[in-house]
Amino acid sequence: MTTPIRRALVTGATSGIGRAIAEALAAQGVHVLVTGRDGRRGEEVVAAIRSARGHADFVGADLSSADSVLSLAAQANTRLGGVDILINNAGIYTFGPSTAETAASFDAMYDTNVKAPLLLTGKLAPAMAARGWGRIVNLTTMVAYFGMAGAALYGSSKAALQLLTQAWAAEYGPSGVTANAIAPGPVRTPGTAGMDTGVRYQFYATTDGYILFMASEREFWKNFCEGVGRPELFERWPGSQFGDHARGNTELRAILREIFGSKSSAEWLAFGLEHNTPIAPSNTPKTIRDDPQFQDRLPWIPASKVGAEMLPCPIKFVGETIPDPTMAPTVGEHTEQVLRDVLGWDDTRIAAARDAGAFG
């Protein structure tokens, strides 16, 4: 084994995207601290990394508990001797109408998706800044950028994480710590594959892969049925107007499996555009980089322009170019301008304040 070059904490690393990130970092010589709620799966990830001659350890944590999050930060520093790379990957999701949400469901979603990354970053990023190098990567979602019926709670929690990312880029970027968010879109993992009760919001196999079918709204469902020449499906199972996943309808699921199994993923994506039906590509953690929708969010905005590497806005407007954000000002950069333009101070008064140490 080689000596680890960096130290990383990856939350939600016992499966899916988190596991793929942990294994990829370890393959690059990073000592990875794997964390999650399932100790058995965590040890499996560690064993796989070590068998490939990588460095990894596991610490169990429940990120819905603030005490557990703070304990995780302390253990990460103890086990690794400090954290250089923080991957805030862990998250929970539910889909449904806003009327179905409660104070308890709100707290559960925001505790894991927002509070946990905030607490971990607050505990670990200052030491990165003191060392002059660090990386913070937050996993968000495409529905953090646009409103989607049935995803109000989940989407808003990830939008909050997106804003935290931008704030941390401004806060820690000048000290050599970058903060970026990745919104990969639908990825087939053990977690999402478990959505086995949904029918109109579900992954389906195509002739060459998988797609995510998202016709939970009645109009989208109607468009789909008419587009495939099966209007009788809509007539038999019209469903409610919003957020209807047709959960547990095994007969309809079997029909849809047969329909989706007749075309390639690319053909279904084209169908969705033609017939106004939400159908998204489904990737694995290893194929997401090749997805054209993901690639369209690149190239990165360089650190020289904004202070830290950032992905551009993924939302595209026909005939309009969204300007890139600008570099955050340094402390005191505009002090004299504000004193002149807002308070009307002249050069003499500004010089006197500066000489007296008022500007720090």
C-alpha positions as CSV (number, residue, x, y, z in Angstrom):
1,M,0.0,0.0,0.0
2,T,1.0,3.6,-0.6
3,T,0.7,6.4,1.9
4,P,-2.7,8.1,1.6
5,I,-2.3,11.5,-0.1
6,R,-5.6,13.0,1.3
7,R,-8.3,12.2,3.8
8,A,-12.0,12.1,3.0
9,L,-15.3,11.7,4.8
10,V,-18.1,10.4,2.6
11,T,-21.6,10.3,4.1
12,G,-24.1,7.8,2.9
13,A,-21.2,5.7,1.5
14,T,-22.5,2.2,2.2
15,S,-24.3,1.9,-1.2
16,G,-25.2,3.7,-4.4
17,I,-23.5,6.9,-5.4
18,G,-21.8,7.3,-2.0
19,R,-20.1,3.9,-2.3
20,A,-19.0,4.7,-5.9
21,I,-17.5,8.0,-4.7
22,A,-15.7,6.3,-1.8
23,E,-14.3,3.6,-4.0
24,A,-13.2,6.1,-6.6
25,L,-11.4,8.3,-4.0
26,A,-9.7,5.3,-2.5
27,A,-8.5,4.3,-6.0
28,Q,-6.8,7.7,-6.2
29,G,-4.9,7.1,-3.0
30,V,-7.3,8.9,-0.6
31,H,-7.9,7.5,2.9
32,V,-11.7,7.3,3.0
33,L,-13.9,7.3,6.1
34,V,-17.1,5.5,5.1
35,T,-20.2,6.4,7.1
36,G,-23.8,5.3,7.1
37,R,-26.4,3.6,9.3
38,D,-25.9,0.0,8.2
39,G,-22.7,-1.3,9.8
40,R,-22.7,-4.6,7.8
41,R,-22.8,-2.7,4.4
42,G,-20.3,-0.3,5.7
43,E,-17.8,-3.0,6.5
44,E,-18.4,-4.6,3.1
45,V,-17.4,-1.3,1.4
46,V,-14.3,-1.0,3.6
47,A,-13.4,-4.6,2.8
48,A,-13.8,-4.0,-0.9
49,I,-11.6,-0.9,-0.8
50,R,-8.9,-2.7,1.3
51,S,-8.9,-5.7,-1.1
52,A,-8.0,-3.3,-3.8
53,R,-5.1,-2.1,-1.7
54,G,-6.9,1.1,-0.7
55,H,-7.3,2.8,2.7
56,A,-10.7,2.9,4.4
57,D,-12.4,2.7,7.7
58,F,-16.1,2.7,8.8
59,V,-17.9,4.8,11.4
60,G,-21.6,4.4,11.9
61,A,-23.8,7.5,12.1
62,D,-27.4,8.6,11.9
63,L,-27.4,11.9,10.2
64,S,-31.0,12.7,11.3
65,S,-29.5,13.2,14.8
66,A,-27.5,16.4,15.4
67,D,-25.7,14.7,18.3
68,S,-24.7,11.8,15.9
69,V,-23.5,14.3,13.3
70,L,-21.3,16.1,15.7
71,S,-19.9,12.8,17.0
72,L,-19.2,11.8,13.4
73,A,-17.2,15.0,12.9
74,A,-15.2,14.4,16.0
75,Q,-14.5,10.8,15.1
76,A,-13.5,11.7,11.6
77,N,-10.8,14.0,13.0
78,T,-9.7,11.3,15.4
79,R,-9.6,8.5,13.0
80,L,-8.1,10.4,10.0
81,G,-6.2,13.1,11.8
82,G,-8.2,15.7,10.0
83,V,-10.4,15.8,6.9
84,D,-9.3,17.3,3.6
85,I,-12.3,16.2,1.5
86,L,-16.0,16.3,2.7
87,I,-18.6,14.6,0.5
88,N,-22.1,15.4,1.8
89,N,-23.8,12.6,-0.1
90,A,-26.3,11.2,2.4
91,G,-29.9,12.2,1.9
92,I,-33.5,11.0,2.2
93,Y,-36.4,11.6,-0.2
94,T,-40.2,11.3,-0.3
95,F,-42.5,12.3,-3.1
96,G,-46.1,13.3,-2.7
97,P,-48.5,16.3,-2.5
98,S,-47.7,19.1,-0.1
99,T,-50.9,18.3,1.8
100,A,-49.5,15.0,2.8
101,E,-46.4,16.6,4.5
102,T,-46.3,17.1,8.3
103,A,-44.1,18.9,10.7
104,A,-42.4,15.6,11.4
105,S,-41.8,14.8,7.8
106,F,-40.4,18.3,7.3
107,D,-38.0,18.0,10.2
108,A,-36.9,14.5,9.1
109,M,-36.1,15.7,5.5
110,Y,-34.3,18.9,6.6
111,D,-32.4,17.3,9.5
112,T,-30.7,14.9,7.1
113,N,-30.5,16.9,3.9
114,V,-29.7,20.3,5.3
115,K,-28.8,20.4,8.9
116,A,-26.3,17.5,8.8
117,P,-24.2,19.0,5.9
118,L,-24.3,22.4,7.7
119,L,-23.0,20.9,11.0
120,L,-20.4,18.8,9.3
121,T,-19.1,21.6,7.2
122,G,-19.1,24.0,10.2
123,K,-16.9,21.5,12.2
124,L,-14.6,20.4,9.4
125,A,-14.1,23.3,6.9
126,P,-12.4,25.8,9.3
127,A,-9.4,23.3,9.7
128,M,-9.3,22.9,5.9
129,A,-9.1,26.7,5.5
130,A,-6.4,26.9,8.2
131,R,-4.3,24.3,6.2
132,G,-5.0,26.2,2.9
133,W,-6.6,23.3,1.0
134,G,-9.9,21.5,1.1
135,R,-12.8,20.2,-1.0
136,I,-16.5,20.2,-0.1
137,V,-18.8,18.4,-2.5
138,N,-22.6,18.3,-2.0
139,L,-25.0,16.0,-3.8
140,T,-28.2,17.8,-4.7
141,T,-30.8,17.0,-7.4
142,M,-32.1,18.4,-10.6
143,V,-35.4,19.2,-8.9
144,A,-33.5,21.8,-6.8
145,Y,-33.5,24.0,-9.9
146,F,-37.1,23.8,-10.9
147,G,-40.5,23.1,-9.4
148,M,-41.9,19.6,-9.8
149,A,-45.2,18.6,-8.5
150,G,-44.8,16.0,-5.7
151,A,-41.2,17.1,-4.9
152,A,-41.8,20.3,-3.0
153,L,-40.2,19.1,0.3
154,Y,-37.4,17.1,-1.2
155,G,-36.6,19.7,-3.9
156,S,-36.6,22.6,-1.4
157,S,-34.2,20.8,0.9
158,K,-31.8,20.2,-1.9
159,A,-32.2,23.8,-3.1
160,A,-31.2,24.9,0.4
161,L,-28.1,22.7,0.1
162,Q,-27.3,24.3,-3.2
163,L,-27.5,27.8,-1.6
164,L,-25.2,26.5,1.2
165,T,-22.8,25.4,-1.4
166,Q,-22.6,28.8,-2.9
167,A,-22.3,30.4,0.5
168,W,-19.4,28.1,1.5
169,A,-17.6,28.8,-1.8
170,A,-17.7,32.5,-0.9
171,E,-16.8,31.9,2.7
172,Y,-14.0,29.4,2.3
173,G,-12.8,29.9,-1.3
174,P,-10.3,32.6,-0.4
175,S,-8.6,30.1,1.9
176,G,-8.1,27.5,-0.7
177,V,-11.3,25.4,0.1
178,T,-13.6,24.9,-2.9
179,A,-17.3,24.1,-2.5
180,N,-19.3,22.6,-5.3
181,A,-22.6,20.8,-5.8
182,I,-23.4,17.9,-8.1
183,A,-27.0,17.4,-9.3
184,P,-26.7,14.1,-11.2
185,G,-30.4,13.5,-12.0
186,P,-31.9,10.0,-11.8
187,V,-29.4,7.3,-11.0
188,R,-30.3,3.6,-10.6
189,T,-29.0,2.6,-7.2
190,P,-30.1,0.1,-4.5
191,G,-31.9,3.0,-2.8
192,T,-33.9,4.2,-5.8
193,A,-34.5,0.7,-7.1
194,G,-36.4,0.1,-3.9
195,M,-39.2,2.4,-5.2
196,D,-41.1,-0.8,-6.0
197,T,-44.6,0.3,-5.0
198,G,-44.7,3.2,-7.5
199,V,-45.9,2.5,-11.0
200,R,-46.3,5.8,-12.8
201,Y,-43.2,7.1,-11.1
202,Q,-40.7,4.2,-11.5
203,F,-37.6,2.9,-13.2
204,Y,-38.3,0.7,-16.2
205,A,-36.0,-1.5,-18.2
206,T,-35.6,-0.7,-21.9
207,T,-33.9,-2.7,-24.6
208,D,-30.5,-1.3,-23.7
209,G,-30.8,0.1,-20.1
210,Y,-33.2,1.9,-17.9
211,I,-35.3,5.1,-17.9
212,L,-37.2,6.9,-15.1
213,F,-40.9,7.3,-15.9
214,M,-42.4,10.3,-14.1
215,A,-46.0,10.6,-15.2
216,S,-47.5,11.1,-11.8
217,E,-49.6,14.1,-13.0
218,R,-52.8,13.2,-14.8
219,E,-52.1,15.3,-17.9
220,F,-48.6,13.7,-18.4
221,W,-50.2,10.2,-17.9
222,K,-52.8,11.0,-20.5
223,N,-50.1,12.3,-23.0
224,F,-48.2,9.0,-22.5
225,C,-51.2,6.8,-23.0
226,E,-52.2,8.6,-26.2
227,G,-48.6,8.7,-27.4
228,V,-48.2,4.9,-27.2
229,G,-51.6,4.3,-28.7
230,R,-53.1,2.9,-25.5
231,P,-55.8,5.4,-24.5
232,E,-57.7,2.7,-22.8
233,L,-55.0,2.6,-20.0
234,F,-55.9,6.2,-19.1
235,E,-59.6,5.5,-19.3
236,R,-59.3,2.6,-17.0
237,W,-56.8,4.1,-14.5
238,P,-57.0,8.0,-14.8
239,G,-55.8,8.5,-11.2
240,S,-55.9,11.7,-9.3
241,Q,-54.8,15.0,-10.8
242,F,-51.5,15.4,-8.9
243,G,-48.9,13.2,-7.4
244,D,-50.5,9.9,-8.3
245,H,-47.9,7.1,-8.6
246,A,-50.5,4.3,-9.0
247,R,-48.8,2.6,-6.1
248,G,-49.3,-1.1,-5.9
249,N,-51.1,-1.5,-9.2
250,T,-49.3,-4.6,-10.3
251,E,-51.5,-5.1,-13.4
252,L,-50.6,-1.7,-14.8
253,R,-46.9,-2.2,-13.9
254,A,-46.8,-5.4,-15.9
255,I,-48.3,-3.6,-18.9
256,L,-45.8,-0.7,-18.6
257,R,-42.9,-3.1,-18.3
258,E,-43.9,-4.7,-21.6
259,I,-44.3,-1.2,-23.3
260,F,-41.0,0.2,-22.1
261,G,-39.2,-3.0,-23.0
262,S,-40.0,-2.4,-26.7
263,K,-37.7,0.6,-27.3
264,S,-34.3,1.8,-26.4
265,S,-33.6,4.4,-23.8
266,A,-32.8,7.0,-26.4
267,E,-36.1,6.3,-28.2
268,W,-38.0,6.8,-25.0
269,L,-36.3,10.1,-24.3
270,A,-37.2,11.3,-27.7
271,F,-40.8,10.1,-27.2
272,G,-41.0,12.1,-24.0
273,L,-40.0,15.3,-25.7
274,E,-42.4,14.7,-28.6
275,H,-45.4,13.8,-26.4
276,N,-44.7,16.0,-23.4
277,T,-44.2,13.2,-21.0
278,P,-41.5,13.3,-18.3
279,I,-39.1,10.5,-19.1
280,A,-35.5,10.9,-17.8
281,P,-32.3,8.9,-18.5
282,S,-31.3,6.6,-15.7
283,N,-27.6,6.2,-15.1
284,T,-25.4,4.1,-12.9
285,P,-22.7,5.9,-10.8
286,K,-20.2,4.8,-13.4
287,T,-22.1,6.1,-16.5
288,I,-23.3,9.4,-15.3
289,R,-20.4,11.3,-16.8
290,D,-21.4,10.2,-20.3
291,D,-25.0,11.4,-19.9
292,P,-25.6,14.3,-22.3
293,Q,-27.8,16.2,-19.8
294,F,-25.0,16.0,-17.2
295,Q,-22.4,17.0,-19.8
296,D,-24.5,20.0,-20.8
297,R,-23.9,21.4,-17.3
298,L,-20.2,21.6,-18.0
299,P,-17.6,23.1,-18.5
300,W,-16.9,24.3,-14.9
301,I,-16.6,28.0,-14.2
302,P,-12.9,28.4,-13.2
303,A,-11.8,29.4,-9.8
304,S,-10.0,32.4,-11.3
305,K,-13.4,33.8,-12.3
306,V,-15.5,33.2,-9.2
307,G,-13.1,32.2,-6.4
308,A,-13.8,28.5,-6.5
309,E,-14.7,26.0,-9.3
310,M,-18.4,26.0,-9.8
311,L,-20.8,24.2,-12.2
312,P,-22.9,26.6,-14.3
313,C,-26.7,26.9,-14.0
314,P,-28.2,23.8,-15.6
315,I,-31.3,25.6,-16.7
316,K,-31.3,26.7,-20.3
317,F,-33.4,29.4,-21.8
318,V,-34.0,29.6,-25.6
319,G,-32.4,32.7,-27.0
320,E,-31.0,33.8,-23.7
321,T,-27.6,33.3,-22.1
322,I,-27.4,33.3,-18.3
323,P,-24.4,35.3,-17.1
324,D,-21.9,33.5,-14.9
325,P,-21.6,34.7,-11.3
326,T,-18.8,37.1,-10.5
327,M,-16.0,36.9,-7.9
328,A,-17.2,37.7,-4.4
329,P,-15.5,40.9,-3.2
330,T,-12.6,40.7,-0.8
331,V,-13.0,42.2,2.7
332,G,-12.9,46.0,2.4
333,E,-12.6,46.0,-1.3
334,H,-15.5,48.5,-1.8
335,T,-15.3,50.3,1.6
336,E,-14.0,53.6,0.1
337,Q,-16.5,53.5,-2.7
338,V,-19.4,53.0,-0.3
339,L,-18.2,55.8,2.0
340,R,-18.0,58.2,-1.0
341,D,-21.2,57.2,-2.8
342,V,-23.5,56.5,0.1
343,L,-22.2,58.6,3.0
344,G,-20.7,61.4,0.9
345,W,-17.3,61.2,2.6
346,D,-14.4,63.0,0.9
347,D,-10.8,61.8,0.5
348,T,-9.6,63.7,3.6
349,R,-12.2,62.1,5.9
350,I,-11.6,58.6,4.4
351,A,-7.8,59.0,4.9
352,A,-8.3,60.0,8.5
353,A,-10.5,57.0,9.2
354,R,-8.0,54.7,7.6
355,D,-5.1,56.2,9.6
356,A,-7.1,55.7,12.8
357,G,-7.4,52.0,12.0
358,A,-11.2,52.1,11.3
359,F,-10.8,49.8,8.3
360,G,-9.0,47.0,10.2
